[in-house]
Amino acid sequence: MTIRTEYTVRAIDNSVDARAAADACNLELMAAGDTYSLQAAEEKVEECAVSLRDALKIESADYEVWRAWEDGEKDDAVEFLVPLDGKAHDVADIGASALGVDVSERLNVEAV
């Protein structure tokens, strides 16, 4: 089973500037495909104005990586993430949604 940790920059206070800085950091991380890199998140915070750095924090969330495909189409499988947040999640429903199909007997899911 593969676990991925996603990092998000959050504003600690409710100031407009801190929220805007956090949003900008997260947009840049997503655009670069770096949401799973703590180092990249730390670098984004360091790029912010010194006066804003203390108003930002990096949060993390863990996810299990799964794969979904329909019978006979494993080559077209898609990966999707299931939160490891202590709540029950319908893996088949999440997998079907990631694949763009309805849950059916043709649907296959497996942990990666």
Rosetta blueprint (number, residue, H / E / L):
1 M L
2 T L
3 I E
4 R E
5 T E
6 E E
7 Y E
8 T E
9 V E
10 R E
11 A E
12 I L
13 D L
14 N L
15 S L
16 V H
17 D H
18 A H
19 R H
20 A H
21 A H
22 A H
23 D H
24 A H
25 C H
26 N H
27 L H
28 E H
29 L H
30 M H
31 A H
32 A H
33 G L
34 D L
35 T L
36 Y L
37 S L
38 L H
39 Q H
40 A H
41 A H
42 E H
43 E H
44 K H
45 V H
46 E H
47 E H
48 C L
49 A L
50 V H
51 S H
52 L H
53 R H
54 D L
55 A L
56 L E
57 K E
58 I E
59 E E
60 S E
61 A E
62 D E
63 Y E
64 E E
65 V E
66 W E
67 R E
68 A E
69 W E
70 E E
71 D L
72 G L
73 E L
74 K H
75 D H
76 D H
77 A L
78 V E
79 E E
80 F E
81 L E
82 V E
83 P E
84 L L
85 D L
86 G L
87 K L
88 A L
89 H L
90 D L
91 V H
92 A H
93 D H
94 I H
95 G H
96 A H
97 S H
98 A H
99 L H
100 G L
101 V L
102 D L
103 V L
104 S L
105 E L
106 R L
107 L E
108 N E
109 V E
110 E E
111 A E
112 V L
